[in-house]
Amino acid sequence: MYRQMVDSNDRAAERGMERQMLDPENRYYGGTIDPSTGVAWVNHTTGTPTDMCFWGAAISNPDSRYYRDEALLERLRLATEFVLRHQHSDGSISPGWTNYHSPPDTAFVVVGYSQLYQLLSQQDWAPLKPVLDNMRLFLERTIPTMLTGGCHTPNHRWVLCAALGFLHEIFGIEEAVQRAEQWLAEGIDITPDGEWTERSNGIYNAVSDIMLIHAARLLDRPELLEPVRLNLRMMVYLVHPAGEIVTDYSGRQDLGSIHDLSSYYLPYAILAKMDADPIFAGMAAWADSTLTDPGVCSVNALVRLLLEPELQQTEGTTDALPDQYEVMLNEHFAREKYVNQMENAGHHGRISYSRMHTDFGAPVARIRDGETSVTVMTEVPPFFALRHGKVRLLAVQLASYFNPGYVPMQHMTRLSQGYQLTGEQKKGYNGPIPTADLPASASSPISPWYLLPHQTRALTHEQTFRVGAEVVQTENGWTIHLTGEEPQDVMMQLSFVFGDEGELSYEDGTVTSDGSVLWKSGKLRYSCGDDWLELDGGEMGHLAATVREAKMPEKCKVVLVNFMTPFDKTIQITLSPSLAKKG
């Protein structure tokens, strides 16, 4: 693992050198150009600090072909000067995508920059002094922002705690510990089954994990490792056989996108070594196999391995990992108890520059049988997803014209061979504002709609729409049984979203203007290589090609089934026999 990481770091260092701006007249002089924007940034992902970590790890490592390379050291010095020039006067940075003068994005850089600074400080090499002086100055300038700055999202709190811990370790400032304690006093946002608030398996789980690992050590708070262990145990069941992380129900930007385990390498490797846990070691080995380079600035794995050489000896095998399981996450989490307390929190359901994440702790079922992997989920548009060898059924989701858009399932219970899901929506009308509540503007020549106290309107004619779905495992696949009754004559649309890499064939259907298939009847098959999935149960109860507010993903193959309320609808899913359920 270590040797491969050294080689990949050298290659990443070379790519960074190719993108460094060396024209002294250019505004980005010394920085590395982000190829997607053509701009050099000071951020922890696409920014210059990430290339600096590649360069610094290479210069510091006798196993690298760039060990103490003076030409690379000069490039590193120019990069440190670029970073100082682009640091704001308040000590913060602006990452480029949004969040200008951002304390949390500055904290991400501080976490990576601090580790690189510590690694370089260990080198007995006098030519490093200008680089170290520049890096220390950048970190020192961030202190006011870290001591006073706020955040947007739940995971940002733990990033800030880690950054404050590093600043305390480097500069000895007690105020950093005190500020971190303020964030930690808010409590840890994780369910007993290991799910963080943002339900972000592809990105922010791993962020929370590694940042709390740092905070536990730097702030002498070993209890902060317990939620990390919970999440790492949960993630064992949230990876498809090919290494793709389950992102179908994420509360962040990784929703439905492809992510691998690479960002989990450090959390698993560190806890595997600490706990002598063979499952964590196996997951670390799986994560390592997905690394194309040591990672971005804040989580550069090679920098950490050089700071903690004992991690280079982490041994594990994926043979220790389960490939046959059925688990229901958050099955016993008292989610409704917490949601019902929101009214007493005083925020009236509003939060600035963020979101409430009320889907936190919603149940999710995961079923794995060798090369077949199934997710049944709640509180997001899809309620079912499946991988079967190379076949990717990315989403099965129900939309309606009742409250135009997707109908999320809110509750899930176990059946003997599957799961029962239910969803409910309400929609009504607003009566006139009582005369006593009307503002003065109502009787003036102009009465703006936005000045009226809409909260005083009485609710009239409220309708309730309930749907149910039974998802049942069969000998050769799955059955989806959908039910719904009132109101009458609601147009419904069930969508099956497949990966674009496969091929669709069907007996009776038409193609819409946007390329989706309106499936009327007969069998429909999706094939990818030798693997396939077959559907039975098409219907064209109406001709609408789309449902308003139910946007379909791009670069996918979409199959639509149209029907009306009341409905009692069954879809049979048959899997190719070579990978079908065993026994």
Secondary structure, DSSP 4 states (H G I P E B T S, - for coil): -HHHHHHHHHHHHHHHHHHB---TTSTTTTSBEETTTTEE--SSSSSHHHHHHHHHHHHH-TTSTTTT-HHHHHHHHHHHHHHHHTS-TTS-B--SSS-TTBHHHHHHHHHHHHHHHHHHHT---GGGHHHHHHHHHHHHHHHHHHHH---SSHHHHHHHHHHHHHHHHHH--HHHHHHHHHHHTT---B-TT--BTT--TTTHHHHHHHHHHHHHHHTT-GGGHHHHHHHHHHHTTSB-TTS-B--TT-SSTTTTS---GGGGHHHHHHHHHHHT-HHHHHHHHHHHTT-SSS--GGG-HHHHHHHSGGGGG----GGGS-SEEEEEETTT--HHHHHTTGGGTSSTT--TTS---TTTT--EEEEEETTEEEEEESSSSEEEEEEETTEEEEEEEEEETTTTEE----EEEE-SSEEEEEEEEEEEEE-PPPGGG--GGGGSS---GGGS-GGGPPEEEEEEEEEEEEEEE-SSEEEEEEEE-SSTT-EEEEEEEEETTSEEEEEEEEE-TTS-EEEEEEEEEEEETTEEEEEE---BSS--S--TT-PPPSSEEEEEEEEESSEEEEEEEEE-GGGSPP-
